Amino acid sequence: MSDVSQPRKENEDRLCFSIPETARMLGISRGLAYELARSGQIPVLRLGKRLLVPKIALERMLGQTETPGDKREASRSRNTLTEVKR
């Protein structure tokens, strides 16, 4: 029997996601995700030909879309983020 929590654990350890992975997490099409990345609406890093979405930037982007009732929960989740040192 496989452990269904394994993919979630793997995502917690990763610093970046591919555009198709990001699209699946956001529930949007791959094409739309690439379009949003090109327009700057999804934060990306370009490494050679690859476009990667930093996990922390994606979390910050999603935190900016909160509604007033979500502020308390969002502030709790922001406190758990790990800063990436450059």
N, C-alpha and C positions, 0 to 999 in steps of 0.2 A: 504494500500500500504506500502511495507517495504522500509526502508531507505537503499539504496545500499552502502552508505558511512560508515555504522556502522562497518563492518569487518576491514576496513582500520583504523578507529579510535581506535578500540580495539588493533590492532597490534602496534599502536604508543605508547600506554600506557604500553605495556608489556616489561619486561626486558629480557625474555628468550622465546625460541620457542622449540617445540618438533622436533625431526628429521623429522617426516612426514610433519609437517608444513613448516619446512625449505626446504624440497624437493619441495613442491608445490611452494614456493616463488622463488626458483631457477629454476624451470621448469625442474627438473630431477626426476628420479624414486626414490621411497622410499628406495629400495635396494641399489642403488648407493649412496644415501645420508648416509646410515648406513656404507657402505664401506669407503666412504671418511672420515667419523667421526672416524672410527677405525684406519685409516691410518694417522690421524692427519691433513688432508687437510681441514676439517671443524672443527673449534674450538668448543670443547664441555666441559661441566661440568658434572661430574657424581654425582648424588644425589641418593644414594641407587642404585636401579636398573635402574633408569631413566637417560637418556642422554638428556641434555638440551643445546641448542645453545644460548649463550648470544648475545643479539641483537647488542651490541656495538662491540663485537668481529667479528660478521658477517659483519657489516658495514665496519670495518677496513679491513677485508679480501677482501671484494669486492673493496674497495678503492685502494688496491695494484695492482689490475688488470687493472687499467686505462691506456688509451692510451695517448700519449703526448697532443693531442687536448682536452682531458677531464680534464686536471689538474686544469684549472680555475674553472670548475663546481664542481669538487671533493673537492677543497679547501673550496668552499662555503658551501657544505654539511657537511664537517668535522667541520666547525665552529659552527654548530647547534647541534652537538652531546653532550649528557650529560654524564659526567664521572660517573661511578659507584664507590662509596666509599666502601672500604673493611674494 
